[in-house]
C-alpha cells in the first residue's frame, strides 16, 4: 500500500499563497488517482482537488475553483496543490489520499492517508 507524506503547510495572510506537496512511496505512483481533502476541527473532511493518473485531468471543489491548482509529477512520485488567494475560512489540515480504483468526493471511500499538513490563514 502506498505511504503518503504531506508538506508545505504553514501560516499565511489572507490573500496569500502556499504550495503543498505530497510524496508517495511503497507503490506504483502512476497507478493511483490522487486527491486532496481538508478538514477543520470538528468538521468532516472536505474534497478539495483531484488529479488523474497521468496528471492531464483535474477536478476541484466548488469553493476552490479558479484559485487552487492540483498537479503531479510521476517521475518524482509527488502530487502538488498550489493555493492562491487563501481566506481565513481555509485554515485547515490538508491531506492527500490515493486510490487505484477511481475517484469519490467521499473521504470515507479512501483507506490510505498521510498525516496532513496544517495551513493557517490569518487576516
MIDO-625180 format. One record per residue (C-alpha): residue in three letters; residue number from 1; z, y, x. Coordinates in nm, 4 decimals. Layout:
residues N
rest	nr	z	y	x
ALA	NUM	Z	Y	X
...
end
This chain:
residues 123
rest	nr	z	y	x
UNK	1	0.0000	0.0000	0.0000
UNK	2	-0.0800	0.3452	0.1269
UNK	3	0.2009	0.5692	0.2516
UNK	4	0.1795	0.9432	0.1883
UNK	5	0.3433	1.2386	0.3614
UNK	6	0.3059	1.5913	0.2284
UNK	7	0.3458	1.9033	0.4403
UNK	8	0.2648	2.2719	0.4399
UNK	9	0.5109	2.3946	0.1825
UNK	10	0.7241	2.6995	0.2361
UNK	11	0.8147	3.0376	0.0995
UNK	12	0.5542	3.2907	-0.0026
UNK	13	0.5474	3.6101	-0.2028
UNK	14	0.3766	3.6238	-0.5391
UNK	15	0.0046	3.6686	-0.4894
UNK	16	0.0138	3.4859	-0.1593
UNK	17	-0.1450	3.1633	-0.0426
UNK	18	-0.0419	2.8302	0.1013
UNK	19	-0.2329	2.5234	0.2132
UNK	20	-0.0718	2.1884	0.1554
UNK	21	-0.1673	1.8703	0.3357
UNK	22	-0.1088	1.5075	0.2534
UNK	23	-0.1504	1.2491	0.5285
UNK	24	-0.2185	0.8894	0.4327
UNK	25	-0.1600	0.5717	0.6284
UNK	26	-0.1486	0.1998	0.5668
UNK	27	-0.4575	0.1675	0.3553
UNK	28	-0.8294	0.2362	0.3471
UNK	29	-0.8116	0.6024	0.2563
UNK	30	-1.1663	0.6305	0.1296
UNK	31	-1.0886	0.3678	-0.1372
UNK	32	-0.8370	0.5975	-0.3047
UNK	33	-0.8703	0.8685	-0.5621
UNK	34	-0.6239	1.1404	-0.4601
UNK	35	-0.4218	1.3524	-0.6980
UNK	36	-0.1767	1.6411	-0.6635
UNK	37	0.1148	1.6887	-0.9021
UNK	38	0.4024	1.9330	-0.9047
UNK	39	0.7492	1.9226	-1.0507
UNK	40	1.0134	2.1819	-1.1262
UNK	41	1.3808	2.0847	-1.1614
UNK	42	1.4459	1.9217	-1.4966
UNK	43	1.0789	1.9040	-1.5874
UNK	44	0.8157	1.6330	-1.5853
UNK	45	0.5585	1.6118	-1.3119
UNK	46	0.2555	1.8220	-1.3957
UNK	47	-0.1017	1.7374	-1.2981
UNK	48	-0.2492	1.9914	-1.0583
UNK	49	-0.5692	1.8616	-0.8979
UNK	50	-0.7838	1.5534	-0.8431
UNK	51	-1.0298	1.4626	-0.5698
UNK	52	-1.2616	1.1662	-0.5967
UNK	53	-1.3111	0.9137	-0.3196
UNK	54	-1.5899	1.0940	-0.1428
UNK	55	-1.4497	1.4408	-0.1975
UNK	56	-1.7547	1.5614	-0.3840
UNK	57	-1.5877	1.5843	-0.7221
UNK	58	-1.2709	1.7713	-0.8115
UNK	59	-1.0814	1.8427	-1.1305
UNK	60	-0.7957	2.0836	-1.1974
UNK	61	-0.5185	2.1526	-1.4387
UNK	62	-0.5919	2.4483	-1.6630
UNK	63	-0.3198	2.6662	-1.5118
UNK	64	-0.4608	2.6455	-1.1574
UNK	65	-0.8367	2.6568	-1.2187
UNK	66	-1.0036	2.9239	-1.0112
UNK	67	-0.7036	2.9638	-0.7800
UNK	68	-0.6448	2.6193	-0.6286
UNK	69	-0.8939	2.4099	-0.4339
UNK	70	-0.8470	2.0437	-0.3511
UNK	71	-1.0381	1.8763	-0.0699
UNK	72	-1.0171	1.5752	0.1547
UNK	73	-1.1231	1.4611	0.4980
UNK	74	-1.1733	1.0867	0.5063
UNK	75	-1.2109	1.0936	0.8851
UNK	76	-0.8555	1.2271	0.9081
UNK	77	-0.7092	1.0305	0.6159
UNK	78	-0.5928	1.3544	0.4607
UNK	79	-0.6145	1.5497	0.1392
UNK	80	-0.5508	1.9220	0.1070
UNK	81	-0.4583	2.1727	-0.1587
UNK	82	-0.5451	2.5370	-0.0969
UNK	83	-0.3357	2.7501	-0.3300
UNK	84	-0.4221	3.1162	-0.3785
UNK	85	-0.2665	3.3913	-0.5880
UNK	86	0.0546	3.1981	-0.6386
UNK	87	0.3011	3.3144	-0.9011
UNK	88	0.6751	3.2672	-0.9364
UNK	89	0.6314	3.0031	-1.2027
UNK	90	0.4734	2.7797	-0.9422
UNK	91	0.7925	2.7305	-0.7458
UNK	92	0.7932	2.3528	-0.7482
UNK	93	0.7923	2.0438	-0.5351
UNK	94	0.4325	1.9404	-0.4789
UNK	95	0.3452	1.5722	-0.4494
UNK	96	0.0337	1.3794	-0.3668
UNK	97	-0.0427	1.0388	-0.5034
UNK	98	-0.3202	0.7847	-0.4757
UNK	99	-0.4942	0.5351	-0.6941
UNK	100	-0.7630	0.2763	-0.6277
UNK	101	-0.8269	0.2137	-0.9942
UNK	102	-0.9002	0.5570	-1.1338
UNK	103	-0.7651	0.8895	-1.2490
UNK	104	-0.4961	0.9777	-1.5007
UNK	105	-0.3186	1.3003	-1.5885
UNK	106	-0.0012	1.0976	-1.6393
UNK	107	0.2287	1.0773	-1.3398
UNK	108	0.3769	0.7508	-1.4646
UNK	109	0.0403	0.5820	-1.4085
UNK	110	0.0828	0.6106	-1.0318
UNK	111	0.3008	0.3897	-0.8142
UNK	112	0.2525	0.5443	-0.4718
UNK	113	0.4093	0.8824	-0.3964
UNK	114	0.5048	1.0948	-0.0994
UNK	115	0.8435	1.2695	-0.0830
UNK	116	0.6870	1.6019	-0.1708
UNK	117	0.6874	1.9446	-0.0147
UNK	118	0.8744	2.2436	-0.1554
UNK	119	0.6841	2.5579	-0.2470
UNK	120	0.8889	2.8667	-0.3273
UNK	121	0.7211	3.1779	-0.4647
UNK	122	0.9219	3.4991	-0.4704
UNK	123	0.8488	3.8354	-0.6276
end
